[in-house]
Amino acid sequence: MNRSFERFARKHRLAPERLIEAVERAQSGLVDARLGSGLIKQRVGREGQGRSGGFRAVIVLEVGKLAVCVHGFAKNDASNLNATELEALRALAKVLLRMGEEQVEAAVARGVLIEV
């Protein structure tokens, strides 16, 4: 995850296990919404509740290779991304998807990306 998403997850007490579950569902083909340019949107449940009214995680995904949570929002705060947010996230996805394994590891070492 990036720092922005890490702050979101910490603020909302979003357990890492919930994020791992969302990524695993996506890796197995169960994607809630495909946003293009390697972006997906997955539902993530609140503690003790289901996924439908919980949170939404926007994830840069390359199956079997890379999954980075880059944006999160509560379903009751926003129903979807606006065009400006989507454009910015697609640009970020392109950068992340071009990174090699060594570049990802370096970003984790520098704290730019946080491993879950």
MOPAC internal coordinates of N, CA, C and O (Angstrom, degrees):
PM7 1SCF
backbone

  N    0.0000 0     0.00 0     0.00 0    0    0    0
  C    1.4465 1     0.00 0     0.00 0    1    0    0
  C    1.5220 1   108.45 1     0.00 0    2    1    0
  O    1.2310 1   121.40 1   -23.89 1    3    2    1
  N    1.3289 1   114.93 1   156.11 1    3    2    1
  C    1.4540 1   118.08 1   175.81 1    5    3    2
  C    1.5292 1   108.79 1   -88.58 1    6    5    3
  O    1.2310 1   120.64 1    -6.41 1    7    6    5
  N    1.3236 1   116.39 1   173.59 1    7    6    5
  C    1.4716 1   120.47 1  -176.45 1    9    7    6
  C    1.5239 1   111.95 1   -62.90 1   10    9    7
  O    1.2310 1   120.67 1   140.53 1   11   10    9
  N    1.3114 1   116.32 1   -39.47 1   11   10    9
  C    1.4643 1   120.34 1  -179.90 1   13   11   10
  C    1.5258 1   110.66 1   -60.00 1   14   13   11
  O    1.2310 1   120.50 1   133.72 1   15   14   13
  N    1.3196 1   116.66 1   -46.28 1   15   14   13
  C    1.4640 1   119.66 1   179.34 1   17   15   14
  C    1.5173 1   110.64 1   -67.99 1   18   17   15
  O    1.2310 1   120.05 1   144.60 1   19   18   17
  N    1.3164 1   117.51 1   -35.40 1   19   18   17
  C    1.4589 1   120.97 1   179.05 1   21   19   18
  C    1.5281 1   110.19 1   -60.98 1   22   21   19
  O    1.2310 1   120.06 1   138.13 1   23   22   21
  N    1.3394 1   117.48 1   -41.87 1   23   22   21
  C    1.4668 1   121.33 1   176.68 1   25   23   22
  C    1.5287 1   110.64 1   -62.57 1   26   25   23
  O    1.2310 1   120.68 1   136.32 1   27   26   25
  N    1.3352 1   116.31 1   -43.68 1   27   26   25
  C    1.4663 1   121.16 1   177.68 1   29   27   26
  C    1.5263 1   110.45 1   -59.23 1   30   29   27
  O    1.2310 1   120.23 1   132.00 1   31   30   29
  N    1.3190 1   117.16 1   -48.00 1   31   30   29
  C    1.4604 1   121.83 1  -177.77 1   33   31   30
  C    1.5320 1   110.96 1   -63.56 1   34   33   31
  O    1.2310 1   120.65 1   138.77 1   35   34   33
  N    1.3231 1   116.36 1   -41.23 1   35   34   33
  C    1.4651 1   119.78 1   179.35 1   37   35   34
  C    1.5279 1   110.58 1   -66.24 1   38   37   35
  O    1.2310 1   120.21 1   135.55 1   39   38   37
  N    1.3277 1   117.21 1   -44.45 1   39   38   37
  C    1.4668 1   121.91 1  -179.24 1   41   39   38
  C    1.5287 1   111.37 1   -59.41 1   42   41   39
  O    1.2310 1   120.44 1   140.04 1   43   42   41
  N    1.3154 1   116.77 1   -39.96 1   43   42   41
  C    1.4583 1   121.81 1  -176.60 1   45   43   42
  C    1.5347 1   112.99 1   -96.62 1   46   45   43
  O    1.2310 1   121.03 1  -171.84 1   47   46   45
  N    1.3281 1   115.63 1     8.16 1   47   46   45
  C    1.4754 1   121.32 1   179.26 1   49   47   46
  C    1.5270 1   111.90 1    51.81 1   50   49   47
  O    1.2310 1   121.99 1  -132.94 1   51   50   49
  N    1.3005 1   113.79 1    47.06 1   51   50   49
  C    1.4523 1   121.34 1  -179.41 1   53   51   50
  C    1.5281 1   108.78 1   -84.34 1   54   53   51
  O    1.2310 1   120.52 1   -66.94 1   55   54   53
  N    1.3053 1   116.61 1   113.06 1   55   54   53
  C    1.4687 1   121.89 1  -175.78 1   57   55   54
  C    1.5290 1   110.92 1   -66.80 1   58   57   55
  O    1.2310 1   120.42 1   -41.75 1   59   58   57
  N    1.3263 1   116.79 1   138.25 1   59   58   57
  C    1.4679 1   120.14 1   177.91 1   61   59   58
  C    1.5280 1   112.79 1   -54.13 1   62   61   59
  O    1.2310 1   120.53 1   146.32 1   63   62   61
  N    1.3308 1   116.59 1   -33.68 1   63   62   61
  C    1.4660 1   120.33 1   179.90 1   65   63   62
  C    1.5265 1   111.62 1   -60.16 1   66   65   63
  O    1.2310 1   120.37 1   144.98 1   67   66   65
  N    1.3187 1   116.90 1   -35.02 1   67   66   65
  C    1.4729 1   120.85 1   178.62 1   69   67   66
  C    1.5290 1   110.75 1   -66.98 1   70   69   67
  O    1.2310 1   120.67 1   141.70 1   71   70   69
  N    1.3236 1   116.33 1   -38.30 1   71   70   69
  C    1.4677 1   120.00 1   178.53 1   73   71   70
  C    1.5226 1   110.34 1   -69.08 1   74   73   71
  O    1.2310 1   121.02 1   137.63 1   75   74   73
  N    1.3095 1   115.66 1   -42.37 1   75   74   73
  C    1.4692 1   119.85 1   178.30 1   77   75   74
  C    1.5209 1   109.82 1   -60.57 1   78   77   75
  O    1.2310 1   120.44 1   137.70 1   79   78   77
  N    1.3210 1   116.77 1   -42.30 1   79   78   77
  C    1.4660 1   120.78 1   177.82 1   81   79   78
  C    1.5314 1   111.10 1   -60.39 1   82   81   79
  O    1.2310 1   120.29 1   136.67 1   83   82   81
  N    1.3381 1   117.05 1   -43.33 1   83   82   81
  C    1.4697 1   120.90 1   179.76 1   85   83   82
  C    1.5243 1   110.94 1   -62.61 1   86   85   83
  O    1.2310 1   120.35 1   137.92 1   87   86   85
  N    1.3255 1   116.93 1   -42.08 1   87   86   85
  C    1.4656 1   120.70 1   179.37 1   89   87   86
  C    1.5277 1   110.07 1   -68.27 1   90   89   87
  O    1.2310 1   120.12 1   138.46 1   91   90   89
  N    1.3124 1   117.37 1   -41.54 1   91   90   89
  C    1.4733 1   120.16 1   178.81 1   93   91   90
  C    1.5215 1   111.46 1   -62.18 1   94   93   91
  O    1.2310 1   120.20 1   140.01 1   95   94   93
  N    1.3371 1   117.23 1   -39.99 1   95   94   93
  C    1.4671 1   119.85 1   175.85 1   97   95   94
  C    1.5234 1   110.14 1   -60.14 1   98   97   95
  O    1.2310 1   120.68 1   135.80 1   99   98   97
  N    1.3281 1   116.31 1   -44.20 1   99   98   97
  C    1.4711 1   120.59 1  -179.78 1  101   99   98
  C    1.5240 1   111.24 1   -65.15 1  102  101   99
  O    1.2310 1   120.46 1   137.63 1  103  102  101
  N    1.3287 1   116.73 1   -42.37 1  103  102  101
  C    1.4671 1   120.93 1   179.70 1  105  103  102
  C    1.5260 1   111.30 1   -60.59 1  106  105  103
  O    1.2310 1   120.90 1   149.26 1  107  106  105
  N    1.3384 1   115.89 1   -30.74 1  107  106  105
  C    1.4623 1   119.64 1  -179.79 1  109  107  106
  C    1.5327 1   112.45 1   -88.72 1  110  109  107
  O    1.2310 1   120.39 1  -176.05 1  111  110  109
  N    1.3289 1   116.86 1     3.95 1  111  110  109
  C    1.4575 1   120.72 1   175.90 1  113  111  110
  C    1.5165 1   115.16 1   100.36 1  114  113  111
  O    1.2310 1   119.67 1   177.18 1  115  114  113
  N    1.3241 1   118.24 1    -2.82 1  115  114  113
  C    1.4639 1   121.72 1   179.56 1  117  115  114
  C    1.5277 1   109.70 1   -91.05 1  118  117  115
  O    1.2310 1   121.26 1   -98.20 1  119  118  117
  N    1.3253 1   115.19 1    81.80 1  119  118  117
  C    1.4634 1   122.16 1  -177.29 1  121  119  118
  C    1.5240 1   108.51 1  -102.90 1  122  121  119
  O    1.2310 1   120.65 1   -50.46 1  123  122  121
  N    1.3317 1   116.37 1   129.54 1  123  122  121
  C    1.4671 1   120.01 1  -179.78 1  125  123  122
  C    1.5253 1   111.92 1   -71.24 1  126  125  123
  O    1.2310 1   119.91 1   138.68 1  127  126  125
  N    1.3407 1   117.77 1   -41.32 1  127  126  125
  C    1.4656 1   120.62 1   177.66 1  129  127  126
  C    1.5228 1   109.60 1  -155.37 1  130  129  127
  O    1.2310 1   120.96 1   -47.05 1  131  130  129
  N    1.3178 1   115.78 1   132.95 1  131  130  129
  C    1.4700 1   121.72 1   174.53 1  133  131  130
  C    1.5146 1   107.83 1   -95.87 1  134  133  131
  O    1.2310 1   120.98 1   -55.12 1  135  134  133
  N    1.3392 1   115.73 1   124.88 1  135  134  133
  C    1.4632 1   121.05 1  -175.23 1  137  135  134
  C    1.5223 1   112.79 1  -104.70 1  138  137  135
  O    1.2310 1   119.97 1   179.54 1  139  138  137
  N    1.3035 1   117.66 1    -0.46 1  139  138  137
  C    1.4605 1   121.80 1   179.24 1  141  139  138
  C    1.5176 1   111.85 1    88.11 1  142  141  139
  O    1.2310 1   120.68 1   -19.73 1  143  142  141
  N    1.3157 1   116.31 1   160.27 1  143  142  141
  C    1.4724 1   124.12 1   178.09 1  145  143  142
  C    1.5241 1   112.77 1    57.94 1  146  145  143
  O    1.2310 1   120.30 1  -147.69 1  147  146  145
  N    1.3314 1   117.04 1    32.31 1  147  146  145
  C    1.4535 1   120.61 1   178.84 1  149  147  146
  C    1.5162 1   114.73 1    82.26 1  150  149  147
  O    1.2310 1   120.09 1  -170.90 1  151  150  149
  N    1.3211 1   117.44 1     9.10 1  151  150  149
  C    1.4726 1   122.15 1   179.24 1  153  151  150
  C    1.5131 1   110.43 1   -99.16 1  154  153  151
  O    1.2310 1   121.44 1   -39.94 1  155  154  153
  N    1.3261 1   114.84 1   140.06 1  155  154  153
  C    1.4630 1   120.69 1   172.12 1  157  155  154
  C    1.5188 1   108.24 1  -131.82 1  158  157  155
  O    1.2310 1   121.12 1   -18.35 1  159  158  157
  N    1.3201 1   115.46 1   161.65 1  159  158  157
  C    1.4617 1   120.95 1   174.28 1  161  159  158
  C    1.5232 1   106.62 1  -121.49 1  162  161  159
  O    1.2310 1   120.97 1   -54.05 1  163  162  161
  N    1.3271 1   115.74 1   125.95 1  163  162  161
  C    1.4544 1   121.87 1   179.69 1  165  163  162
  C    1.5212 1   110.00 1  -119.56 1  166  165  163
  O    1.2310 1   121.09 1   -36.84 1  167  166  165
  N    1.3197 1   115.52 1   143.16 1  167  166  165
  C    1.4610 1   120.69 1   173.56 1  169  167  166
  C    1.5300 1   108.49 1   -81.31 1  170  169  167
  O    1.2310 1   121.05 1   -42.10 1  171  170  169
  N    1.3235 1   115.59 1   137.90 1  171  170  169
  C    1.4602 1   121.98 1   178.82 1  173  171  170
  C    1.5224 1   106.77 1  -129.20 1  174  173  171
  O    1.2310 1   120.46 1   -55.84 1  175  174  173
  N    1.3213 1   116.73 1   124.16 1  175  174  173
  C    1.4567 1   120.98 1  -175.67 1  177  175  174
  C    1.5179 1   113.77 1   -73.33 1  178  177  175
  O    1.2310 1   121.54 1   -29.94 1  179  178  177
  N    1.3223 1   114.65 1   150.06 1  179  178  177
  C    1.4634 1   121.01 1   171.18 1  181  179  178
  C    1.5260 1   107.91 1   -74.80 1  182  181  179
  O    1.2310 1   120.64 1   -22.21 1  183  182  181
  N    1.3138 1   116.37 1   157.79 1  183  182  181
  C    1.4621 1   121.33 1   178.31 1  185  183  182
  C    1.5228 1   109.90 1   -56.91 1  186  185  183
  O    1.2310 1   120.43 1   -55.92 1  187  186  185
  N    1.3319 1   116.78 1   124.08 1  187  186  185
  C    1.4515 1   122.02 1   178.05 1  189  187  186
  C    1.5131 1   115.01 1    77.32 1  190  189  187
  O    1.2310 1   119.92 1  -173.12 1  191  190  189
  N    1.3310 1   117.75 1     6.88 1  191  190  189
  C    1.4679 1   122.01 1  -179.85 1  193  191  190
  C    1.5202 1   109.35 1  -131.35 1  194  193  191
  O    1.2310 1   121.07 1    -6.99 1  195  194  193
  N    1.3100 1   115.56 1   173.01 1  195  194  193
  C    1.4599 1   121.05 1   177.68 1  197  195  194
  C    1.5124 1   112.08 1   -81.69 1  198  197  195
  O    1.2310 1   121.19 1     3.32 1  199  198  197
  N    1.3237 1   115.32 1  -176.68 1  199  198  197
  C    1.4622 1   121.09 1  -176.98 1  201  199  198
  C    1.5206 1   113.62 1   -83.97 1  202  201  199
  O    1.2310 1   119.32 1   154.43 1  203  202  201
  N    1.3291 1   118.91 1   -25.57 1  203  202  201
  C    1.4694 1   120.32 1  -169.70 1  205  203  202
  C    1.5231 1   114.01 1   -61.80 1  206  205  203
  O    1.2310 1   119.35 1   141.64 1  207  206  205
  N    1.3215 1   118.84 1   -38.36 1  207  206  205
  C    1.4653 1   120.46 1  -179.19 1  209  207  206
  C    1.5063 1   113.41 1  -103.96 1  210  209  207
  O    1.2310 1   120.23 1  -168.68 1  211  210  209
  N    1.3026 1   117.17 1    11.32 1  211  210  209
  C    1.4616 1   121.67 1  -173.70 1  213  211  210
  C    1.5070 1   114.26 1   -88.06 1  214  213  211
  O    1.2310 1   121.19 1    52.94 1  215  214  213
  N    1.3055 1   115.32 1  -127.06 1  215  214  213
  C    1.4591 1   122.44 1  -175.63 1  217  215  214
  C    1.5193 1   110.64 1  -107.64 1  218  217  215
  O    1.2310 1   121.57 1   -17.02 1  219  218  217
  N    1.3281 1   114.61 1   162.98 1  219  218  217
  C    1.4511 1   121.75 1   173.14 1  221  219  218
  C    1.5200 1   107.57 1  -120.00 1  222  221  219
  O    1.2310 1   120.73 1   -47.71 1  223  222  221
  N    1.3100 1   116.20 1   132.29 1  223  222  221
  C    1.4612 1   122.06 1   176.98 1  225  223  222
  C    1.5189 1   108.18 1  -115.27 1  226  225  223
  O    1.2310 1   120.92 1   -51.64 1  227  226  225
  N    1.3179 1   115.85 1   128.36 1  227  226  225
  C    1.4549 1   121.03 1   173.31 1  229  227  226
  C    1.5191 1   105.94 1   -96.47 1  230  229  227
  O    1.2310 1   121.56 1   -54.45 1  231  230  229
  N    1.3241 1   114.62 1   125.55 1  231  230  229
  C    1.4597 1   121.39 1  -171.44 1  233  231  230
  C    1.5260 1   109.65 1  -126.44 1  234  233  231
  O    1.2310 1   121.09 1   -46.44 1  235  234  233
  N    1.3332 1   115.51 1   133.56 1  235  234  233
  C    1.4601 1   121.03 1   169.60 1  237  235  234
  C    1.5197 1   105.00 1   -83.82 1  238  237  235
  O    1.2310 1   120.75 1   -58.25 1  239  238  237
  N    1.3256 1   116.17 1   121.75 1  239  238  237
  C    1.4613 1   119.75 1  -172.70 1  241  239  238
  C    1.5159 1   112.13 1  -131.61 1  242  241  239
  O    1.2310 1   121.81 1   -52.27 1  243  242  241
  N    1.3303 1   114.14 1   127.73 1  243  242  241
  C    1.4621 1   122.13 1   166.16 1  245  243  242
  C    1.5236 1   104.06 1  -126.17 1  246  245  243
  O    1.2310 1   120.60 1   -74.71 1  247  246  245
  N    1.3113 1   116.47 1   105.29 1  247  246  245
  C    1.4650 1   122.68 1  -170.49 1  249  247  246
  C    1.5287 1   110.65 1   -51.54 1  250  249  247
  O    1.2310 1   121.55 1   -50.43 1  251  250  249
  N    1.3383 1   114.64 1   129.57 1  251  250  249
  C    1.4505 1   121.56 1   177.81 1  253  251  250
  C    1.5094 1   114.85 1    78.37 1  254  253  251
  O    1.2310 1   120.01 1   177.81 1  255  254  253
  N    1.3304 1   117.59 1    -2.19 1  255  254  253
  C    1.4558 1   119.37 1  -175.51 1  257  255  254
  C    1.5221 1   113.01 1  -128.87 1  258  257  255
  O    1.2310 1   120.20 1   130.83 1  259  258  257
  N    1.3284 1   117.23 1   -49.17 1  259  258  257
  C    1.4622 1   119.94 1  -171.61 1  261  259  258
  C    1.5237 1   110.36 1  -148.43 1  262  261  259
  O    1.2310 1   120.86 1   -43.22 1  263  262  261
  N    1.3148 1   115.95 1   136.78 1  263  262  261
  C    1.4628 1   122.21 1   172.29 1  265  263  262
  C    1.5240 1   106.92 1  -144.83 1  266  265  263
  O    1.2310 1   120.56 1   -62.98 1  267  266  265
  N    1.3361 1   116.53 1   117.02 1  267  266  265
  C    1.4583 1   121.44 1  -179.04 1  269  267  266
  C    1.5240 1   108.54 1  -128.99 1  270  269  267
  O    1.2310 1   120.68 1   -61.24 1  271  270  269
  N    1.3331 1   116.31 1   118.76 1  271  270  269
  C    1.4646 1   121.15 1   174.31 1  273  271  270
  C    1.5184 1   107.15 1   -75.43 1  274  273  271
  O    1.2310 1   120.61 1   -59.14 1  275  274  273
  N    1.3412 1   116.44 1   120.86 1  275  274  273
  C    1.4608 1   119.68 1  -173.97 1  277  275  274
  C    1.5245 1   114.27 1  -116.58 1  278  277  275
  O    1.2310 1   120.06 1   163.61 1  279  278  277
  N    1.3359 1   117.49 1   -16.39 1  279  278  277
  C    1.4645 1   119.61 1  -178.18 1  281  279  278
  C    1.5195 1   108.95 1  -156.75 1  282  281  279
  O    1.2310 1   120.99 1   -38.42 1  283  282  281
  N    1.3150 1   115.71 1   141.58 1  283  282  281
  C    1.4523 1   119.96 1   177.96 1  285  283  282
  C    1.5087 1   111.11 1  -139.12 1  286  285  283
  O    1.2310 1   121.13 1   -28.75 1  287  286  285
  N    1.3120 1   115.44 1   151.25 1  287  286  285
  C    1.4583 1   120.43 1   175.04 1  289  287  286
  C    1.5180 1   109.32 1  -156.20 1  290  289  287
  O    1.2310 1   121.56 1   -26.83 1  291  290  289
  N    1.3221 1   114.62 1   153.17 1  291  290  289
  C    1.4544 1   120.47 1   177.26 1  293  291  290
  C    1.5163 1   108.74 1   -82.43 1  294  293  291
  O    1.2310 1   120.44 1   -39.73 1  295  294  293
  N    1.3063 1   116.77 1   140.27 1  295  294  293
  C    1.4651 1   121.97 1  -179.11 1  297  295  294
  C    1.5306 1   110.89 1   -56.59 1  298  297  295
  O    1.2310 1   120.00 1   143.90 1  299  298  297
  N    1.3332 1   117.61 1   -36.10 1  299  298  297
  C    1.4663 1   119.20 1  -178.76 1  301  299  298
  C    1.5325 1   112.62 1   -78.68 1  302  301  299
  O    1.2310 1   119.37 1   168.27 1  303  302  301
  N    1.3348 1   118.81 1   -11.73 1  303  302  301
  C    1.4680 1   121.62 1   176.47 1  305  303  302
  C    1.5231 1   112.37 1   -88.40 1  306  305  303
  O    1.2310 1   120.55 1   144.39 1  307  306  305
  N    1.3067 1   116.55 1   -35.61 1  307  306  305
  C    1.4679 1   121.12 1  -178.58 1  309  307  306
  C    1.5219 1   107.82 1  -154.63 1  310  309  307
  O    1.2310 1   120.64 1   -42.14 1  311  310  309
  N    1.3110 1   116.38 1   137.86 1  311  310  309
  C    1.4554 1   118.51 1   179.80 1  313  311  310
  C    1.5205 1   111.69 1   -83.02 1  314  313  311
  O    1.2310 1   120.82 1   155.26 1  315  314  313
  N    1.3360 1   116.04 1   -24.74 1  315  314  313
  C    1.4532 1   119.12 1  -178.08 1  317  315  314
  C    1.5224 1   109.83 1  -162.24 1  318  317  315
  O    1.2310 1   120.64 1    -2.61 1  319  318  317
  N    1.3283 1   116.38 1   177.39 1  319  318  317
  C    1.4563 1   122.96 1   176.33 1  321  319  318
  C    1.5202 1   109.27 1   -82.86 1  322  321  319
  O    1.2310 1   120.69 1   -33.07 1  323  322  321
  N    1.3324 1   116.29 1   146.93 1  323  322  321
  C    1.4596 1   118.28 1   172.94 1  325  323  322
  C    1.5304 1   108.68 1   -87.32 1  326  325  323
  O    1.2310 1   120.39 1    -8.58 1  327  326  325
  N    1.3198 1   116.86 1   171.42 1  327  326  325
  C    1.4703 1   121.96 1  -174.33 1  329  327  326
  C    1.5277 1   112.15 1   -61.44 1  330  329  327
  O    1.2310 1   119.99 1   142.18 1  331  330  329
  N    1.3165 1   117.63 1   -37.82 1  331  330  329
  C    1.4672 1   121.40 1  -179.52 1  333  331  330
  C    1.5229 1   110.75 1   -67.15 1  334  333  331
  O    1.2310 1   120.44 1   135.92 1  335  334  333
  N    1.3389 1   116.76 1   -44.08 1  335  334  333
  C    1.4678 1   120.72 1   177.86 1  337  335  334
  C    1.5247 1   110.66 1   -62.29 1  338  337  335
  O    1.2310 1   120.65 1   135.91 1  339  338  337
  N    1.3098 1   116.37 1   -44.09 1  339  338  337
  C    1.4597 1   120.67 1  -178.60 1  341  339  338
  C    1.5257 1   110.98 1   -62.94 1  342  341  339
  O    1.2310 1   120.34 1   137.83 1  343  342  341
  N    1.3167 1   116.95 1   -42.17 1  343  342  341
  C    1.4735 1   120.88 1   178.91 1  345  343  342
  C    1.5291 1   110.64 1   -62.23 1  346  345  343
  O    1.2310 1   120.32 1   135.27 1  347  346  345
  N    1.3272 1   117.00 1   -44.73 1  347  346  345
  C    1.4666 1   120.91 1   179.92 1  349  347  346
  C    1.5249 1   111.12 1   -65.06 1  350  349  347
  O    1.2310 1   120.23 1   138.63 1  351  350  349
  N    1.3156 1   117.16 1   -41.37 1  351  350  349
  C    1.4655 1   120.69 1   179.87 1  353  351  350
  C    1.5254 1   111.62 1   -68.20 1  354  353  351
  O    1.2310 1   120.12 1   144.79 1  355  354  353
  N    1.3077 1   117.38 1   -35.21 1  355  354  353
  C    1.4720 1   120.04 1   176.37 1  357  355  354
  C    1.5262 1   111.15 1   -65.43 1  358  357  355
  O    1.2310 1   120.63 1   140.99 1  359  358  357
  N    1.3427 1   116.41 1   -39.01 1  359  358  357
  C    1.4672 1   120.42 1   177.35 1  361  359  358
  C    1.5314 1   109.89 1   -64.25 1  362  361  359
  O    1.2310 1   120.17 1   137.20 1  363  362  361
  N    1.3244 1   117.27 1   -42.80 1  363  362  361
  C    1.4637 1   121.48 1   177.24 1  365  363  362
  C    1.5246 1   110.48 1   -62.30 1  366  365  363
  O    1.2310 1   120.25 1   138.10 1  367  366  365
  N    1.3199 1   117.12 1   -41.90 1  367  366  365
  C    1.4616 1   121.35 1   179.49 1  369  367  366
  C    1.5188 1   111.06 1   -59.59 1  370  369  367
  O    1.2310 1   120.22 1   137.69 1  371  370  369
  N    1.3152 1   117.18 1   -42.31 1  371  370  369
  C    1.4675 1   120.51 1   179.59 1  373  371  370
  C    1.5239 1   111.15 1   -60.06 1  374  373  371
  O    1.2310 1   120.61 1   138.68 1  375  374  373
  N    1.3357 1   116.45 1   -41.32 1  375  374  373
  C    1.4643 1   120.74 1   178.77 1  377  375  374
  C    1.5259 1   110.22 1   -65.17 1  378  377  375
  O    1.2310 1   120.46 1   131.41 1  379  378  377
  N    1.3242 1   116.72 1   -48.59 1  379  378  377
  C    1.4615 1   120.39 1  -178.23 1  381  379  378
  C    1.5213 1   112.27 1   -63.21 1  382  381  379
  O    1.2310 1   120.20 1   141.10 1  383  382  381
  N    1.3164 1   117.22 1   -38.90 1  383  382  381
  C    1.4650 1   120.46 1  -178.20 1  385  383  382
  C    1.5282 1   112.49 1   -71.84 1  386  385  383
  O    1.2310 1   120.06 1   159.50 1  387  386  385
  N    1.3217 1   117.48 1   -20.50 1  387  386  385
  C    1.4687 1   120.89 1   176.66 1  389  387  386
  C    1.5237 1   112.46 1   -82.45 1  390  389  387
  O    1.2310 1   120.58 1   164.46 1  391  390  389
  N    1.3292 1   116.49 1   -15.54 1  391  390  389
  C    1.4631 1   120.18 1  -177.44 1  393  391  390
  C    1.5262 1   110.81 1   -70.50 1  394  393  391
  O    1.2310 1   121.46 1   -41.11 1  395  394  393
  N    1.3056 1   114.81 1   138.89 1  395  394  393
  C    1.4599 1   120.17 1   173.92 1  397  395  394
  C    1.5146 1   110.11 1   -84.09 1  398  397  395
  O    1.2310 1   121.24 1    -7.07 1  399  398  397
  N    1.3111 1   115.23 1   172.93 1  399  398  397
  C    1.4674 1   120.77 1  -178.46 1  401  399  398
  C    1.5275 1   111.56 1   -58.21 1  402  401  399
  O    1.2310 1   120.46 1   138.34 1  403  402  401
  N    1.3289 1   116.72 1   -41.66 1  403  402  401
  C    1.4667 1   120.25 1  -179.62 1  405  403  402
  C    1.5271 1   111.21 1   -65.65 1  406  405  403
  O    1.2310 1   120.14 1   142.85 1  407  406  405
  N    1.3196 1   117.34 1   -37.15 1  407  406  405
  C    1.4573 1   120.55 1   178.15 1  409  407  406
  C    1.5280 1   111.36 1   -67.57 1  410  409  407
  O    1.2310 1   120.57 1   141.30 1  411  410  409
  N    1.3222 1   116.52 1   -38.70 1  411  410  409
  C    1.4687 1   120.31 1   177.31 1  413  411  410
  C    1.5228 1   109.37 1   -64.37 1  414  413  411
  O    1.2310 1   120.27 1   134.31 1  415  414  413
  N    1.3254 1   117.09 1   -45.69 1  415  414  413
  C    1.4608 1   120.74 1   178.78 1  417  415  414
  C    1.5249 1   111.31 1   -60.08 1  418  417  415
  O    1.2310 1   120.20 1   140.08 1  419  418  417
  N    1.3309 1   117.22 1   -39.92 1  419  418  417
  C    1.4685 1   121.13 1   178.21 1  421  419  418
  C    1.5310 1   110.82 1   -65.59 1  422  421  419
  O    1.2310 1   120.32 1   140.58 1  423  422  421
  N    1.3308 1   117.00 1   -39.42 1  423  422  421
  C    1.4667 1   121.08 1   178.21 1  425  423  422
  C    1.5320 1   110.60 1   -64.64 1  426  425  423
  O    1.2310 1   120.41 1   142.38 1  427  426  425
  N    1.3192 1   116.82 1   -37.62 1  427  426  425
  C    1.4692 1   120.85 1   176.62 1  429  427  426
  C    1.5275 1   109.52 1   -66.81 1  430  429  427
  O    1.2310 1   120.27 1   136.11 1  431  430  429
  N    1.3192 1   117.09 1   -43.89 1  431  430  429
  C    1.4689 1   121.27 1  -179.90 1  433  431  430
  C    1.5327 1   111.37 1   -61.43 1  434  433  431
  O    1.2310 1   120.08 1   145.16 1  435  434  433
  N    1.3342 1   117.45 1   -34.84 1  435  434  433
  C    1.4732 1   121.99 1   179.92 1  437  435  434
  C    1.5287 1   112.25 1   -83.60 1  438  437  435
  O    1.2310 1   119.98 1   171.65 1  439  438  437
  N    1.3197 1   117.65 1    -8.35 1  439  438  437
  C    1.4590 1   120.42 1   179.94 1  441  439  438
  C    1.5212 1   113.87 1    84.93 1  442  441  439
  O    1.2310 1   120.33 1  -171.30 1  443  442  441
  N    1.3247 1   116.97 1     8.70 1  443  442  441
  C    1.4682 1   120.97 1   177.01 1  445  443  442
  C    1.5239 1   109.90 1   -71.78 1  446  445  443
  O    1.2310 1   121.26 1   140.30 1  447  446  445
  N    1.3304 1   115.20 1   -39.70 1  447  446  445
  C    1.4630 1   121.83 1   173.24 1  449  447  446
  C    1.5261 1   108.15 1  -116.33 1  450  449  447
  O    1.2310 1   120.74 1   -34.50 1  451  450  449
  N    1.3138 1   116.19 1   145.50 1  451  450  449
  C    1.4629 1   121.76 1  -179.68 1  453  451  450
  C    1.5158 1   108.46 1  -115.38 1  454  453  451
  O    1.2310 1   121.07 1   -53.37 1  455  454  453
  N    1.3251 1   115.55 1   126.63 1  455  454  453
  C    1.4599 1   120.48 1  -178.81 1  457  455  454
  C    1.5275 1   110.17 1   -84.68 1  458  457  455
  O    1.2310 1   121.27 1   -42.75 1  459  458  457
  N    1.3507 1   115.18 1   137.25 1  459  458  457
  C    1.4673 1   120.68 1   177.96 1  461  459  458
  C    1.5128 1   108.53 1  -106.98 1  462  461  459
  O    1.2310 1   120.10 1   180.00 1  463  462  461

